[in-house]
């Protein structure tokens, strides 16, 4: 069998396309998203390069932030942005567990805490509390054991320099 017969996208390897947005000539396979099922056809790739597509999507998401957040909340938790804001007000803008008013995390928003079995929303949590619950797999026994462990070493926290170093 000929090598050319084995490579289905071989005719595209050297093909380039001019992006309809930035007008730059870029490699079809590396710089454009595959938008249809047949990768052997040049027409299966978008006419807007990946960089321009990402910029356009980010701009759209920023300019439609409330709508996008509402859609994401509906999709993931079955609540809307109004419900989220109501929870936020009920909690006085603080974490339902630790009470901080600084949510932390990349987006600086409180996380929607929900039961993974029933999908019922329980409240809004800061990044640290949400992560802790997730790492403990919401296991009450693990969390109680953690509390007991910390309580058993409470005197170490107040002893200051008297703590024995780890060797």
C-alpha positions, -999 to 999 in steps of 0.1 A, spaced: 0 0 0 13 34 -10 22 59 18 -1 85 2 -30 61 6 -23 56 43 -23 93 52 -58 107 49 -50 143 59 -17 144 40 -30 169 15 -38 193 44 -4 192 61 10 221 41 -23 239 36 -29 273 51 -59 295 54 -63 333 59 -83 340 90 -114 361 82 -109 381 114 -71 389 118 -63 383 81 -32 363 89 -22 332 69 -21 303 94 -17 265 92 -50 248 88 -44 218 111 -27 236 140 -44 270 140 -81 263 132 -108 243 149 -122 213 132 -159 222 128 -172 192 107 -167 155 108 -144 150 78 -109 162 87 -97 154 52 -116 183 37 -103 219 40 -140 230 43 -142 210 76 -121 236 94 -135 270 107 -127 302 89 -117 319 120 -84 310 137 -83 296 172 -68 328 187 -96 349 172 -123 324 182 -110 325 218 -109 363 219 -144 365 205 -158 340 230 -141 357 260 -154 391 249 -190 377 245 -189 360 279 -177 392 296 -203 414 279 -230 388 288 -217 378 322 -250 379 341 -268 359 314 -239 334 312 -238 330 350 -276 325 351 -273 298 324 -245 280 342 -263 281 375 -295 267 359 -275 240 341 -254 228 371 -276 235 401 -312 242 389 -312 277 404 -310 311 386 -289 341 393 -318 356 414 -317 325 436 -280 328 440 -282 365 449 -310 357 474 -288 331 491 -259 356 491 -281 381 509 -295 356 534 -259 346 543 -250 384 545 -224 379 519 -204 354 539 -195 317 537 -221 294 552 -194 275 571 -165 298 582 -182 332 578 -155 348 557 -166 376 533 -137 368 510 -146 338 487 -111 334 473 -104 313 442 -98 322 406 -132 339 400 -136 355 435 -172 341 437 -188 319 464 -193 283 453 -228 268 453 -227 239 477 -251 211 470 -258 175 479 -243 153 452 -270 126 458 -302 148 459 -288 178 440 -304 201 466 -286 234 471 -274 239 507 -257 273 506 -227 293 494 -192 285 504 -158 301 501 -131 282 481 -114 268 512 -146 253 528 -158 240 494 -125 223 487 -123 208 522 -158 193 519 -149 179 485 -116 164 496 -134 148 525 -160 135 501 -187 151 524 -180 123 549 -193 134 583 -171 108 601 -140 120 584 -148 156 593 -155 146 630 -122 127 631 -104 158 618 -120 179 646 -111 154 672 -75 153 659 -72 191 660 -88 192 695 -63 165 708 -34 188 696 -50 221 707 -24 225 734 3 224 708 -11 255 691 -8 275 723 26 261 734 44 282 708 81 274 709 76 245 732 64 223 704 88 196 696 103 198 661 96 171 636 126 150 631 
